[in-house]
């Protein structure tokens, strides 16, 4: 199924890495959700995936039917249920993810600040911009160097090497 580059995207980041068994089960639940996801009784052209065993990405191509407030509420409620079932927090916006070599790691704001001070995270460290809103942005602006992200504004008091 082809999705427009303008498709809307929502990213939910887990506070812990999921194991492969959890990812397989979760992917099936996501598939079931997206195939039955509607807005005002119109089927949404939607898909979902788990990336890096940590991020749940929902995509809706609104060329067929637009996501409404009610349909977005359905997805948020579904994500709350997923969080409870897997004992994960998907709604902590200060749970910040970054790459360390081939690994995707995450820490809270204070931990991220400590890593910056120690130089473990620098201007070239890849960070995840979970604020992207379209499929095009997901592909080009989701994984970016720290210096090209919104993160420096949050940590502007720190000098990044």
N, C-alpha and C positions, 0 to 999 in steps of 0.2 A: 504494500500500500504506500503510495507516494504522499508525502506531506509537504505543504507549502512552507517556504522559508519564513513566512510571516506567522506560522502557527504559534499559538501561545504556549509558554512553558512555565511550569512551576517546579522548583527544586526543593526537595526536603532532604536535609542532611541528618544522618543518624549520629548520635553521640558516641557510638561504638561501631566497630567494623562487624558486619554480619558474617557468619560462616557460610560456606557454600550450600549446605543443607537448608539453612534459613533463606538464602537468596533464591534457591529453586522453588521453595514453597511460596515465598513472597511474590515471585514473578508470576506464578499461576494465579494468585489472588489479584494481582494487578491486572492481569489479562482478563479475568472474570469481571473486574470492576469496569475497565474501560470498554468492554464490549456491551455492557448494559448501562453505561453512563448516558444520561439524557438531559436535555434542557427543554423545558416546556413540552415534554413528550416527543421531542425530536432527538433521534440518535445522534450523539456526538461522534465525529470522526476523531478518535482518540487512541493513544497508545501510551504505554508506560514501560519503563525499564529501570533496572538497578545497575548503577555503575560503580565500579571499584568497591563493591560490597559495602558501600556506605551512603550513596546518594540514590534517592528515588526521584525519577524524573517523569512528570506527567506532561503530555503534549496534546493539544487540541487544535486541529485544523478548522478554523472558523469559516472556511469557504462553504462548508456544507450546512453547519448550524453553529451559532455563537454560544459560547459558554455564558450562562446567566448567573446572577447572584445565587439562585437556588442550586444550580448545578455545581458551582464553586463550593457552596456550603456542603454539598454531598461529598465532594472530594476531601474537604478539610475534615469532616466527620469520619470518613474512611481512614484518613491518615492518623487520626486520634486512635481509632480502633487498632490499626496496625501497630502504633506505638505501644499500646497496652499489651497486645498479644506478644510482641517480641521484647518487651521491657526496654524500649528505646525512646529517646526524646528526639522528636523530629521538628520541634518548634523553638529551639534555642538558637536565636540569630547571632549570638556571640560565641557559638561553637564554631571555631574557625579552622578550616582545613587547608593543608598545604602539602607539597611534595617534599619528601626527603629521599633523594635517589629515586628508586622505583616505587617506593611506598607512599601511600596517601595516609597522612596522619591528621589528627585534629586535637585541638586543645581549647580551653576557655580563653577569654580575653586576657586575663592576668598571665596565663601560661604563654600565650602568644607574645605578649609584651616582654616577658622574661627571655624568650627565645630570640627576640629582636636584640635585646640588650647584650646577650651572649654572642650574637653574630651567627647563631644557628639558622636564623632566617635573615636574608639580606634582600637587596633590591631585585636580585635576579631569581629568588625563590619563587616557584610556581605556587600561586594561591588560587582558590576557587571563589569565583564571583557568583554566588547563588542568587543574585538579584537580576540575572539575565531574564528577559521576558519573551524572547522569540527563539525559534529554532535556529535562525541565522546567528543570533547572539550566542546561543549555546555552543555553536560550532566555532565561533571566532573570539568570544569574549569571556568564556567560562573559566578556562584554565589560562591564566595570564601571569606574567612576572609581577611580583609585588609592586614594583614601581609604576606599573601600568593599570593598577587596580584602584578600587576605592579605599583599600586598607591604609595607605599612608595618611589619609585625612583623619582616620580614627586614631592613629598613633603618631600624629604630627609632632609631638614633643620629642620624639626619639630620632636620633640621627641614624639613618640606614646606610650601611656600608655598601 
